[in-house]
């Protein structure tokens, strides 16, 4: 899935917060199965975003 900016006019692929939650849960489950820490990855992404990188 391509990364979208907050200003992007593209509609999200989910229709509700519940559906978004299911997608997020799937990502976390897959990351965990691959031996990755999804929370650490998200924290690093947020840090990069807030720095403007």
WOJO-V182753 format. One record per backbone hydrogen bond with DSSP energy under -1.0 kcal/mol. NH is the residue of the N-H (numbers start at 1). CO is the residue of the C=O. E is the energy in kcal/mol with one decimal. If there is no record, write none. Layout:
nh=NH co=CO e=E
nh=NH co=CO e=E
This chain:
nh=8 co=5 e=-2.0
nh=20 co=16 e=-2.3
nh=21 co=17 e=-2.7
nh=22 co=18 e=-1.9
nh=23 co=19 e=-2.0
nh=24 co=20 e=-2.7
nh=25 co=21 e=-2.6
nh=26 co=22 e=-2.1
nh=27 co=23 e=-2.1
nh=28 co=24 e=-2.5
nh=29 co=25 e=-2.7
nh=30 co=26 e=-2.5
nh=31 co=27 e=-2.6
nh=32 co=28 e=-2.7
nh=33 co=29 e=-2.2
nh=34 co=30 e=-1.4
nh=35 co=32 e=-1.7
nh=36 co=31 e=-2.9
nh=41 co=37 e=-2.2
nh=42 co=38 e=-2.4
nh=43 co=39 e=-2.7
nh=44 co=40 e=-2.2
nh=45 co=41 e=-2.1
nh=46 co=42 e=-2.7
nh=47 co=43 e=-2.2
nh=48 co=44 e=-2.3
nh=49 co=45 e=-2.4
nh=50 co=46 e=-2.8
nh=51 co=47 e=-1.5
nh=53 co=48 e=-2.4
